[in-house]
């Protein structure tokens, strides 16, 4: 369960990246995750830039368009690939990813931290258990600088 794994309900970090009235898109960060909602009744968006604070590629971890939720599986191909990050500012965030956002859907992305993918050089410290723990470590590092 996403609630138990990421503990996003109790997370204190939150940032609303985008509230777009015409597109009917809301993007926010909470609990170390990137949340994207498209409330438009008819319009889907290809190649939509989504600002994120995380300078890492992202993976899709929840998609309300999944058939198990009664959706149309329009994002199914995205499950097999990561969403590369572009390290340029977008909507007051230091980075962005690009994604297809179907109408009337929500998507949740998890940043893929460097320690998740660097198997040749494992981290010297124990890897945090959740994205929220990783975010707290990042915040601690930013405060020390």
C-alpha positions as CSV (number, residue, x, y, z in Angstrom):
1,X,0.0,0.0,0.0
2,X,1.4,3.4,-1.0
3,X,0.3,4.9,2.3
4,X,2.2,2.4,4.4
5,X,5.3,2.2,2.2
6,X,5.9,5.9,1.8
7,X,4.2,7.4,4.9
8,X,3.1,10.4,2.9
9,X,0.1,11.2,5.1
10,X,2.4,12.1,8.1
11,X,5.0,13.9,6.0
12,X,5.6,17.5,6.8
13,X,7.2,18.3,3.4
14,X,4.8,19.6,0.8
15,X,5.0,22.0,-2.1
16,X,2.4,22.9,-4.7
17,X,4.3,23.2,-7.9
18,X,1.5,23.9,-10.3
19,X,-2.2,24.9,-10.2
20,X,-3.3,25.4,-13.8
21,X,-6.9,26.5,-14.2
22,X,-7.1,26.1,-18.0
23,X,-5.4,22.7,-18.2
24,X,-7.1,21.6,-14.9
25,X,-3.7,20.2,-13.7
26,X,-2.5,20.2,-10.1
27,X,1.1,19.1,-9.3
28,X,2.5,18.9,-5.8
29,X,5.3,17.2,-3.8
30,X,4.5,15.4,-0.5
31,X,6.2,12.6,1.4
32,X,9.1,12.4,-1.0
33,X,6.7,11.7,-3.9
34,X,5.6,13.8,-6.9
35,X,1.8,13.8,-7.4
36,X,0.1,14.8,-10.7
37,X,-3.7,15.2,-11.1
38,X,-5.5,16.0,-14.4
39,X,-9.1,17.0,-13.7
40,X,-9.8,18.0,-17.3
41,X,-12.9,16.1,-18.5
42,X,-11.7,15.7,-22.1
43,X,-8.1,16.9,-22.6
44,X,-5.0,14.7,-22.2
45,X,-1.5,16.2,-22.5
46,X,1.5,14.8,-24.3
47,X,5.0,15.9,-23.4
48,X,3.8,17.8,-20.3
49,X,6.6,19.3,-18.2
50,X,6.3,18.6,-14.5
51,X,8.6,20.5,-12.2
52,X,10.3,18.6,-9.4
53,X,12.8,19.3,-6.7
54,X,14.5,15.9,-7.2
55,X,17.5,15.8,-9.6
56,X,16.9,12.1,-10.3
57,X,15.0,10.1,-12.8
58,X,11.5,9.2,-11.6
59,X,9.4,6.1,-11.8
60,X,5.6,5.8,-11.9
61,X,4.3,4.0,-8.8
62,X,0.6,4.8,-9.0
63,X,-1.7,5.4,-11.9
64,X,-5.5,5.8,-11.6
65,X,-5.8,5.0,-15.3
66,X,-4.7,1.4,-14.5
67,X,-7.3,-1.2,-15.5
68,X,-7.5,-2.5,-11.9
69,X,-9.0,0.9,-11.0
70,X,-11.4,0.8,-13.9
71,X,-9.1,2.9,-16.2
72,X,-8.1,2.5,-19.8
73,X,-4.4,1.5,-19.3
74,X,-3.1,4.4,-21.3
75,X,0.0,4.6,-19.2
76,X,0.9,0.9,-19.2
77,X,4.0,1.4,-21.4
78,X,5.4,3.9,-18.8
79,X,5.6,1.2,-16.2
80,X,8.6,-0.3,-18.0
81,X,10.7,2.8,-18.3
82,X,11.9,5.6,-16.1
83,X,11.1,9.3,-16.6
84,X,14.4,11.0,-17.2
85,X,14.9,14.3,-15.3
86,X,16.1,17.4,-17.0
87,X,18.2,19.6,-14.7
88,X,16.7,22.9,-15.7
89,X,14.3,25.1,-13.6
90,X,10.5,24.7,-14.2
91,X,7.7,26.2,-12.2
92,X,10.0,27.3,-9.3
93,X,11.6,23.8,-9.1
94,X,15.2,23.0,-10.0
95,X,14.3,20.2,-12.4
96,X,11.5,18.7,-14.5
97,X,10.3,15.4,-16.0
98,X,8.1,15.1,-19.1
99,X,5.1,12.8,-19.2
100,X,1.9,12.0,-20.9
101,X,-1.0,13.0,-18.6
102,X,-4.4,11.4,-19.6
103,X,-7.6,13.2,-18.8
104,X,-9.3,12.5,-15.5
105,X,-6.3,10.7,-14.0
106,X,-3.9,10.9,-11.2
107,X,-0.3,9.8,-11.2
108,X,2.3,9.4,-8.5
109,X,6.0,9.4,-9.2
110,X,8.9,8.4,-7.0
111,X,12.4,9.8,-7.6
112,X,15.0,7.1,-8.2
113,X,17.8,8.1,-5.9
114,X,21.4,7.5,-7.0
115,X,21.7,4.8,-4.2
116,X,18.8,2.9,-5.8
117,X,20.6,2.3,-9.1
118,X,24.3,2.3,-8.3
119,X,24.8,-1.4,-7.6
120,X,28.5,-1.4,-8.5
121,X,29.2,1.1,-5.7
122,X,26.8,0.4,-2.8
123,X,26.3,3.2,-0.3
124,X,28.5,3.1,2.8
125,X,25.6,3.9,5.1
126,X,22.4,1.9,5.4
127,X,20.0,2.9,2.7
128,X,16.9,4.6,4.1
129,X,13.7,2.5,4.1
130,X,11.4,5.0,2.4
131,X,11.4,8.0,0.0
132,X,10.4,10.1,3.0
133,X,13.5,9.0,4.9
134,X,15.6,9.8,1.8
135,X,14.0,13.2,1.6
136,X,14.9,13.9,5.3
137,X,18.5,12.9,4.6
138,X,18.6,15.3,1.6
139,X,17.1,18.1,3.7
140,X,19.7,17.5,6.4
141,X,22.5,17.7,3.8
142,X,21.0,21.0,2.4
143,X,20.9,22.5,5.9
144,X,24.6,21.6,6.5
145,X,25.7,23.3,3.3
